[in-house]
Amino acid sequence: MEIKMKSMGRAELLEISGRVDHSTAPELDQTLRKIFDQGTHHIILDLNGVNYISSAGLRSLLAARKELRRFNRGDLLLARVQPFVKETLDMVGFTPLFQIYDSVADAVASF
């Protein structure tokens, strides 16, 4: 898995590519924790390059969303989700929990 961070004004964009599974989810958790600790509470995950997400990856998404929404501070948005990943989100019932956008620009504009 590879993570690229970009500041998008009020939000931080994480471009993620590769597999998000039990061996890479801790890296995602650490990156998100670093962003939280810097005081950023609006995060967009660009999942265009993600070709697989496991339960560990899903747990990372859910934990980050919970942390960001605590005290109504912010939110975690998903953008450019690949069909396989979207199918996984649908199957586990996560689709209603996350705002999913077709483009990064639409996600940024929503903040």
Buried (B, 14 or more C-beta within 10 A) or exposed (E): BEBEEEEBEEBBBBBBBEBBBEEBBEBBBEBBEEBBEEEBBBBBBBBBBBEBBBEBBBEBBBBBBEBBBEEEEBBBBBBBBBEEBBEBBEEEEBBEBBBBBEEBEBBBEBB
